[in-house]
Amino acid sequence: MEARIERQAHTVADIDARVSQLDAAISEGTKRGQFAAFVLGVETDFDITSIEKTTNGVTTKLPWFGTTRGRLAFLVNPALLLYGTGGVAYGRAEVSVPGASVKIPGVGWAAGAGVQDALTPQWSIGAEYLHVELDGPSASAGGVSIDTKATTDLGRATLNYKF
């Protein structure tokens, strides 16, 4: 038996259309270093979500997660970056069945890609795809194994201000 959240895509349209599918992100500024047309960076973010999936009577929720990732970008022109990103993910899954529930902390990985366009020296917009996988504890008893894992795929639009 496996509790899992899979392939839950959230876009700006989803947020506008369904307040219950709120996926808010607070992004700590990206730190960068530039080498010719390549840009290296580190970023961290924290997301509050309402991602939920029920399979065979088992409901799995992912109320929050965060990531800290490296970023390798290619400067297409002075204002446009294409990048790949990957690093550690952390969060908490809530797994429940009728009459019982458990909160499971998890650590895993995140990887994705995106594009960022500078509108002004301070403001930029972008789009990003991010796959997040959190591993929780596993157990086996009486021939039944339980593996807890939360997996989600995100599509998000970004608006960034550089201080």
N, C-alpha and C positions, 0 to 999 in steps of 0.2 A: 504494500500500500504506500502511496506517495502523495503527499499534499503539495500542491504546486500552483503557482500563478504563472500563466503563460500568455505571451503575445497580446498584451493589453496596450494598444496604441493610444496615446493622448496627444492631441494637437490643440492649438489655440482655438480652433472651431469647437472642439469638444468642450473646452472650458467655458466658452461663451454659451454653447447650447445646453450644457448640463452642469448646473452649479454643484450637483452631487458628485460630479467627477473631477472635483477640484484637484489640480496638480500644481501647487505653487512651489517655486524654487527660489531660494536665496543663494546667490552665487558670491563667494568671496573672490575678490579680484584676481585675475589671471596674472601671474608673474612671468615675464618673458625675457628672452635673450635672442638677438637676431644675428645670424651668420649668413651673409650674402642673401640668397632668396629663401633661406630656411629660417624658421622661427621655432624655438623651443620654449615650452612653458609648463607651468604647473597650475592646476585649478582645483578648487574644492566647492562642493555644493551640498545643500540640504533640501530635501523634498518632502512635503506633507501631501499625502495622497489619499484617495478613497478607492484604491484598486482592490477588487474583491472577485473571487471565483469560487463557485460551489461545484464539486464533483462527487457523486455517489454519497451525498449527505454530509460531506466534509467541506466546511467553508474555510477558505484561507484568505486573510486580509493582509495587506502591506500598508500600514498606516503612515509609516515614514521610512526614509532611507537617505543615505548620503554617500558621496563619493569623493575621493581624492585621486586625481589623475594627472599623468603626464600628457603633454600635447606636443605633437610634431606637425608643423604647418609648412606649407609651401606658399610663398608670396607670388600669386599670379600676376598682379600689378600692384602699384603702391597702396591700393585700398582693399584688395580682395585676397583673403586667405582660404585655402583648402587645408583641412587638418584631419589627422587621425588621433584618437585619444584612448588611453587605457590605464587602469590602476585598480585600487582597492575600493570595495563597496561595503557598507555596513548598514544595518537596520534592524527592524523587528517585525516578524511575522506573527499573526494571531491565527491559530488553528482551532476550529471549534466543531463540535458535533452537538446534536440536541442534548442539553443537560450538562455539558462540560466544555471547557475551553482552556487553552494554554497559550502563553506569550513566549515566543522563542526568539532570542537574539541571534543574529546571523552575521557572518563576515564572508565576503566572497570577492567577486571581481566585476569590473565594468569595462566595456570597450565600445567604441563607436567612431563616427566620423561626422564632419560638419563643414560648413562654409560660414565665413564672417566677412561682412562688407563695411568698411569705415565710411560713415556719412560725413563726419567732421573729425577733427583730431580727438574729440572727447566721446562722440557717440558712434555706435556701430549696431548693425542688425545682423542676424544670422539664423541658421537652421541647423539642427543637430539630431542625429539618430544615436541612441544609446541603448545597449543591451546590458542589463543588470542581473546578476545571479548571486543570491545569498544562500549559503549552505548553513543548515541548522544541525542539531544533533541527530544521530541515527541510533536505532536500537533493534534488537532481535530477541524474540521470546516465543517459544513454542512453535517454531517454524514460520512465524510471521515477522517480517522485517518492516520497520517504519523508517523512512528516509524523509526528512523535512527539508524542503528547498523552496525558495521563492524566486521566480524568474519573471522578468518583465522586459518588454521592448518599448522604448519611448521615442516619439517624434516630438520635437519641441522647437518653437520659434524663440529667439532671444533678442532682447534689447539691452544693450550694455552701455554703461557710462564709465569712462576712465578718469580717475581722479588725478 
